[in-house]
Amino acid sequence: MKYELGLIGEKLEHSFSPAIFREFGYPEYELVPLHRDEVVDFVKNTPFRGLNVTFPYKETVVRCCDRLSEEAKEIGCVNALVKETDGTISGYNTDVYGIIGALNYAGIELAGKKVLILGGGGTRLTARYAAEKMGAGEVLFVSRKGPLYYEQLSDHRDVQVIIDTTSVGTYPDNDGQLISLSDFPCCEGVFDVVYNPLRTNLLLEARDRKIPCISGLFMLVEQARKAAELFTGEEITKTQAKQVYKLLKQNYINIVMVGMPGSGRNMIGHILEEVSGRKWLDIDTLIEARAGMSIPEIFIDGGEEKFRELESEVIREASKQNGVLISTGSGAVRRKENIHWLRQNGRLYYIDQDMSVSVSDAIGDSGDADVDDIRMNELEQYRKALEVCDEKIFDLLTARNAVIEKMMVYKEARQIPIFQPEQEKKKNDLWNAKLNDVRHGDEVLHIMNRIVKSSKRIQARKLFSYNIILIGFMGAGKSTVADFLSTMYAMKIVEMDQVISEREQMSISDIFATYGEEYFRNRETELLVEMQSKRDVVVSCGGGVAMREQNVREMKKNGKVVLLTASPEVILERVKDSDDRPLLDGNKNVEFIRELIEKRRQKYEAAADITIHTDNKSVMEICEELIEKLSVNTKMV
């Protein structure tokens, strides 16, 4: 098997590296767990482009390399392997760039400082190299194997910077800590290479003491940036790396909500779980599941002490997860150990209905510099929840519109009707069933209908980059077809007779009687000129519009002219009860209608791009034929 990019090590199931490389633009990144006796054979005989190396094989792979970078030679450790085009292997140490980058990012200066490095593994050598590069005045190693032992650290209380290169405190054994910062009163900075949890016990102590500190997450991203450049030959800027670091930290940190019953924390938990995709862990629910009884029953059975012990156990386990939502009662944070565990991977928010109660009041004197001192009253809760909802709605609507466009392409390629009323009915029935018991169901349905209308507008713009001009004798079906096209594609309608009547503030019959036909025809021409600035509009023309050659020229500038025809008998049936047909006053009979149609036929047909006969057809059939013929006509043009 060939590996383009990947990571080899012993235990890799919780590695962040694939996520980092994915953000850098390299999604094909493999995790390859290996036993110690497999490492050399794998590196020498497996095709790959670039491999990262992690604990405990950074020294092992050195003997697999045909050449080493200056840093790798000096340090004696390799964490990045590149397979050259000639098949040879080059070894690099990019961890040193990660360590230097992390210390600089945290504002921890080493120049002239006394630096203490914890650990006996290969990373301690990289840390020493980085410290010397940054101008450290003195560098000490301490480990269980010497040369300096932990029991001797009382002689070095003047240490100014501490770098922990051990795996103590790493998930799932989050509780470990080798030293206490109380023994180092001169300490000005702490760096722990562990990145899961985001804050080890050592880092939490540093934060409580307001000592600048940083975890190994920035180091991991920065060394990956340098490694990716070596693997691919493509530049990745430090600004990109910082953005990836912030994104990972944001994605992996837990959101912890604390509050009294009725404060709204469960409501917020539900909303955030739905809109963010994060898993929500309600501590009280987990306690009941573990105990097999309700919380009141736990209190009755063993008192509050039993409940608090169970609560601490559950919090300790839940806090080890990354990127989740956690909600717990206000009593939980009165135990300092609970606060401590929650802070390892989380940020705490106290959901407060009473603005007089602050975060510090709720959690006690924890000294937690990472707890956001935010007093979220109910209004603020709702506003923040709305912001999250709105952002999610925006993303979903954008995605929905993209799906509509793909559906259009699919239907066109397979000659499937764009408008399928049976599907629309099925969808409406489903919505109505869902909204049966929903509060504000009418408003939700209104919004959904507006979304559908917007989708139809997208379809209309794709189908019609022009206006559809409907002409024909009165009663041919122009208004009916225009209404149906509007329903199908949410196209705007311009009913010329109606617009002119509204502007003149009188009926068509009154316009004819007051000003004469010529005046009316001029108003028609003016309105057609206005239509030049419109697109994907259905224009329903009066029966005489096409009689003027100027009108026909205006129609065709940005429109397709559709002639709707019907037999005189059908037309009479359609208009017999209308009082707004001045040309038919006193002439509502088949013979007159036939004679007038014949007079207009030549000009109608000369103006038309397509013709559709409407007798004995449903409006659905007429519109489907119209769309099909327009599509053919447009392609021919």
N, C-alpha and C positions, 0 to 999 in steps of 0.2 A: 504493500500500500504506500502511496506517495502522500506526504504531508507538505502542504504549501507553507503554512505557518502554524505554530502550536507551542505548547508548554509541556515540558517533561518534569516530573517530580514524583514524590511518594504518595501524598494525599492531596488530591486536587479538586474534590467535589465542591468545595466552597470558594474556588478561585474567582476573583473579579476580572482576571485578564481577558476572557472572551468579551466581556462587556466593554472594556477599554478599547480593544482593537476594533470592535464593531463601531464604536463612536469615531474612531480614526478613519473609518471607511474600509475596514478589512473584516467582513463578517465570517469568512471561512478560516476560523481559528480553532484548532483542535486541542483538547486536553488529553494527554497521554500519560496515565499513571504507570510507573515502572517499579519493579523490584530492583534492589541494588545490583544483583548479578545480571540484569538485563540491559543496564544503561549503556555500557561501552559498545556492545554488539548493535544495539538499536541506533546509536549515533553514527557508527561507522558504516552500517550496511543499509540503512533506511533512507530512501530519497526524501529530501526536504529542501525547502528554500530558506527558512529561518526558524530557529527554535529558541524559545526562552527556557531557562533552566532554573529551577527553584529547589528549596530545601528537600533532601540533604545532599544534592549531587553537584553543587557548584564547584567543588574541588575535584570530584571524580572525573568530570568531563574534560578537565585540562589535558589529560594524556591522550584524548581523542583528537586534539587540534593540531593542524599542520603549522599554524602560525597564531600568535597571540598579539593583541593590541598592547600598547605600552602600559595601560592601566592593569590589564589582565596579568601581564608578566610581573609587574611590581606587587600586585595584591596576591596573586596565586589562586584566584577564583574567577570563574567564567559563568555569566548568567545569560549570554546571548551567543548562539552559534549560527554561522552563515555558511551554507554550502555554495562554494564558488562554482563557476561554469566548468572548471577543469576537474571538479569532483573533490577538491581539497576542502578542508574545513578551517574556517577562521573563528577564533574565540575572542569575545569582547566582554568587558565588565561595564555594563551601563548602570549598575546599581549605584556607582559612585556619583553619577550625574543626578540620580534620584535623591540621594542623601543630601548633596549640596543644594539641589533645588528646593527640597523640603525645608531645610534650615533657613535658607534665604527667604522663602515664602513666609515663614513664621517670624522672621525678623530676629533670629537667634544668631548672634555674632560669635565667632570662635577665635578671632585674632587676638593672640596674647593670652587666651583664657586657659584655665586648667580644666581638662575634659576627662570625664570618666566614662569608659565604654564597658557595658555589662555584656558578658557572654563569652563562650569559648569556641563558637562556630566560625565558619568562613566569613560571615557578614561582618564580624568584628574587625577583620583585616581591611575590608572595604571602608568601614567607618573610620578606621585610623588614617587610611590614605586620604579620605575626604577631609578629615580634621586637619591633617598636615597641609593639604592644598589650601585650606581656608585660614592658615596661619596660626593654628593652635599653639599656645605656649608650652603646654605639657599634656601628654596623653597617657592615661593609665588604663590598663586592662584589669578587670576583676571577673573571676569565674570560680566555680567550685573546684577547678583543677589548677588554679593559680595563673600567673605568678603572684597576683594579689588575691587574697581570699576575702570573702564578705566579712569575716570576723575582724579583719584589719582595717575596715573602712573608717573606723573612728579616728584614725590618724590622718584622714583626708577630708575633714569637714569643710575645707575651703574650696572644694570642687565647685566650679561655676556652671558647667554644662554637663548634662547626663544624657548619654545615648544608650538606649537599651536595645541590643541586637538579639536578645533571646526570644524564644517563643512562649515565654511565661505570660499567661493571661490571654492566650489565643483561644478562640472558639474551638470546642465547646467548654473548655476549662477556663471560663472567664474570670475566676476569682483570684488568680495568682498575682503576687506582687513580691519582688525580690528585696526591695529596699523601701525605706520611708524617707520622704523628703524632709522630715523634721530633723534628720541627722545631717542635713546639708544647708545650713542657714545662708550660705552665700550663693545658692543655686539661682541662675538667671535664665535657664532654658532647659527644656526636656524634650527629647525626641525618642519615640518608641516605634520600631519598625513594624509592629503588629498593626493590621488595619481592620481586623474583625475579631472583637468589636471595634467600633469606630473610636471608642475611648476606653483604654485599659484602666485598671485601678490606678496605675502610676500617673496616667494623664489626668484622671479625675482629681487626684490629689493636687497635681500641679495647677489645675484650673481653680480649685478651691483656694489655693495659696496665691492665685493671680500671677503665676509664673508662666511666661510664654511657652507654649508647647504645641506639638503637632504629632499626628499619627503617621503610620506608614502608607496611608492611602495616596498622599501626594507623591511620595517616593515611588510608589508602584506605577502611577500614571507617567511620571517624568522619565523613569527608566524605560517604560514601554514606548514612549515617544522616540527616545534615542534608538531603541532596538528596532522599531518599525522603520526608521530611516535607513538603518543598516540592512534590514531585510529587503526593502523595496527600492531603495535609491530615491525615494520621494521625500521632499521636505515636509515636516510637520512642525508648525511654529509653537513656541512656548505659550503663546496666547491661546492656541487651540487646546494645548494640554491643560491650561488652567480652566478653560471652559468645561472640558471633560471631567476634571476633578470636581468642579462645583456641581455638575450634573449628577455624577455618581454619588456624591455626598447627599445631595437632595433626594435621590431615588432610594438610597439605602437607609437614611435616617428614619426612625419611627416617629410618628405623631402621637403623643400621649396626651389624652384628655382626662382631666381630673375634675370632679364636681359633685355637688350634693344631689340627692334624688330630685328630679324635676328641674334640674339646671339646663337640660337640653343636650347633655353629652351623648346620649344614645341616639337622639335625632340626628345630631351632627355625624355620629359614627355611621349611621345608615346612609346618609346622603353622600358622605365622602367615599364610602366603600363603593357605592354605585357609580359615582362620576369619576373617581380616580383609578379604579381597578385595584386598589390596595386591599389586602385582606384585613378584615376588622376583627379584633380580639376583644371581647367584652369580659373583663376579669371576673365579674360577678357570675356571668353565665358559665365560665370555665370552672369556677369554684363549685357551682351546683352540679355540674357534670361529673367532676372528680368525686365529690362527696356522695352523690346519688340522692341528694335531698335539697330542698329549697334553703335559702339563706336563713329565714326565720326558724326553720327546723334545725339548722346547724347551731344557731344560738341557743335554742332550747336544749339540744343534745349535749353540747360541750361548752356553752358560754362563748363570750366574745373572744377569749384567748384562743380557742380552737379555730374560730373563724379567721382570726388574724394570722395564725400559723399557716392555715391553708392558703390564705390570700398571698402570703409572702412566697410560698412554694410556687404558686401559679405565676406570680409576677416574675420571679427569678427565671422561670423557663420561657415565658412569653418574651421577656426582654432580650433574649439571645437571638431572636429573629430580626431580620432586616427588612426595612421598607413596608412595615405594617402599621395599621391604626390600632391603638390600644386605648380603651376607656376603663376608668376605675373610679371608685368612690373616693371622696375626700379623705376618709379615714385611712386609706392605704398609705398616703404620703406622710402620715405622722410617725411611721417607722422609717428611720434613716436608711436602713438597708434596702428598703423598697425604692426609695428615691435613687439610691446609688445604682441599683440594677437598671432602673428605667433610664437613667442618664447615660448608661454605657452606649446605647444605640439610639437614644431618643431625645426629643425636645418636649418639655412639659408645658401644657397649657391648662390653666385653671379656668374652667367655665363657670363664671360667677354671675348670678342674678343680682346680687347686692353689690353695687359699685363701691361700697365702703370696705369690702373685704378684698385685700390684695393677695397676690401670689405668695408673698412671704408670710402673710398671716396663715394661709392655708397649709403651707408645707413645713412651717417651722423654720428654725434657724439652720438651714442646710448649707448656706454659703454657696448655693448652686449658681454659678455665673452663667450657666447655659439655659436656665429656665427663663423663658421670655416673660418679662414682667408686664404681662398684658392682662388687663381685666376686661374680659369679654362679656359684656352684658348681652341680654337677649337680642337686642337690635343689631349689635355687632356680629353676633353669631349668624343671624339670618343674612346679613349683608355678605359675609364671607362665604356662606353656603351658596348664596345666589351667584357670586362671582365664579365659584367653581362650576356651578351648573351652567352658567352662560358660556363659559369657555368650552365646556364639553359639548353643549348644543351647537356652538359655532363649528367645532371640529366635525361633529356628526353631520351637520348640514352640508359642509364642504365635501365630505366623503359621499353623502347621498347624491349630490349633484354629479359627482364623477361617475357613480354607478348609473345614473340616468343616461349619461352620454354613452357609456359602454352598451347599455341596453338598446339604444338607438342604432348603434352600429350593428349589433347582433341581429336585430329585427330587419334592418334594411338588407343585410346580406342573405337572409333566409326568406325574404318577402313576407314577413309576418306583419299583420296590421299594427300600426303604431298605437292606435286607440282600440282598447279591448274592454268594452263596457262590462263584460262578465267579471273581469278581474277587478275592475273598479267597484262593482257591487260587492264582490267577495271581501274586498278590503274595507269597505264601509260597514258591512255587517260585522266584521271582526272588531272594528273600532267601537261600534255601538255596544257590542257585548262587553268589551273591556271597560267601557266608561259607564256601565250601568250603575255601579255603586261608587263611582269616583266623585269626590267633591269637585265642584267647578268643572264638571264634565262638559258642559256646553262650551266653556272657554277653551278647554283642551281640544275639543273637536273643531272649533273655529280655527285654532292655530294649525292643526293638522291639515285642514282644508286649504289654508293659505300656503302651507308647504307644498301640497300637491299642485296647487295653482302655479307656484313658482317653478316646479318641475316641468309643467306643461309649457311654460314660457320658454324654458331651455329647449324643449323639443321644437317649439314653433320657430325659434331663432335658427335652429339647425336645418329645419325643413324649408323655411321660407326666409330668404334674405331680401324679400320684396313684399309689397302689399298684394293682397288678393282683392281684385276689383270685380264685384258681382254686377252684371248687367242683365237686362231682359225685360220683357213686358211685365206690367203690373200683374201681381198674382202668380208669377213664375216660381216663387219660393225664395227670393233673395234674402228677406229678413229671417226666415226660418233657418236657412242654411248658415247665415252669418251667426245667429245665436248658437247653433250647434257647433260650429267651428270654434267659437269662443269657449264653449264648454270643453271641447276636446283638447284645445291647446292654450287656453287662457289668453287668447288673442284679443286685442282691443277691437271694438266695433265702432265704425262711424256710419250711422244711418243718415245719409245725406238729407233726406226729406225732414227727418226729425231735427237735425242740427239747424237747418235753414229755418224751420218753423220756430224753434226756440230763439234763434237770433232775431227774427222779425217779430216775435211775440204775437204770431197769428197762425192760423192753420194754412195748409197749402191752398185750399179752396179760397180762403180769404185773400191770400197773396195774389192769386190769379184774378180774383174779382176786383181787387184794389189797384194793383200795379200792372197787371197783364202778364202773359206768359214770357215775354222777352226779358222782363225784370227778373223773373224767377230763374230762367236759364242762365243769366249772368251770375246770379248767386251760386249756382251749381258749379260754374267754371271757376269762380274764385275759390271755392272749397276744394276742388281738385288740385289747384295750384298749391294750396296749403299742405296737401298730403305729400308733397315732394320731400318734406323733412321727416316723414314717418317711415317706419319699417315694421314688417310683420303685423300689419293692421288689416282687418277685413272691412272693406268699404262696400256698403250696399247702396247702389245707385238707383235713382228714380228711373222710371221706364223710358224717359226721353233723353237722358244724359248722353247716350251714345250717338244721338242724332247730329251733334256738333263735332266737326273734325278736330277743332282745337281741344275739345274735351278728351277725345281719343288719344291725341298726342300727349296730353298731360297724364292720362292713365298709364300709358306705356313707359313713361320715363323711369318709374321705379315700381311697376306693378305688372302682374299677370291678369289679363282680362278673361273672366269666365262668364260665358253666356249660358244662362239657364232658360230653357224653353219648356212650354207646356201647350197642350191643345187648347183651342178656344173654349171647348166645353168645360175643361178642368179649370181654366182661368175664371170663367164665369162663376163656377161653383165656389171658388175661393174668395171672390171679391163682391159677391152679390149683396152682402150685408154691410159693406163698407160705405161710409158717407164722406170719405176723404179722397175720392178719386175724381177730380174735377173733369177730366176728359171723358168720363163715362156717365156724367150727369145726363139722365134721360136717354142713355144709350146702352143700358146693361142688357145686351143680347149677344148671342153667338155670332151673328152676321157682322155686326159692327166691330166686335173684337177681332174676328178673323180678318176683316178688311184693314184694320189699323196695324195688326201684326204684319200683314203682307207689305204694307207701306214701309215698315221699319226693318224688315227682315234683312235686306241687303246691307244696310249700315250696321246692324247688329253683328252679322256674320263677318263683315270686313273688320270690325273692331276686335272680335274675339280671338284669343289664343287657343282656347278650348271651348267645346260646346257640350252641354249635358242636358239631356231630355229628362224631365222630372216626373212625367206621368207614371202612376202606379209604382212608384219607388218610395221607400221610407227615407227619411232624412239621413239616416245612417248610411244607407246604400248610396245616396247622392254624394255624401261627403267622402266616402271611401273612393268612389269613382273620380271625384274631383282631385283628390290627393294623388292618386295613381297617374292620372293624365298630366297633372302639373309636373310630377317628377319626370315623366317621359319628355315632356315639352322642354323642361329646363335642361335636361341632358342633351337634347338635340341642338339646343341653342349653343 
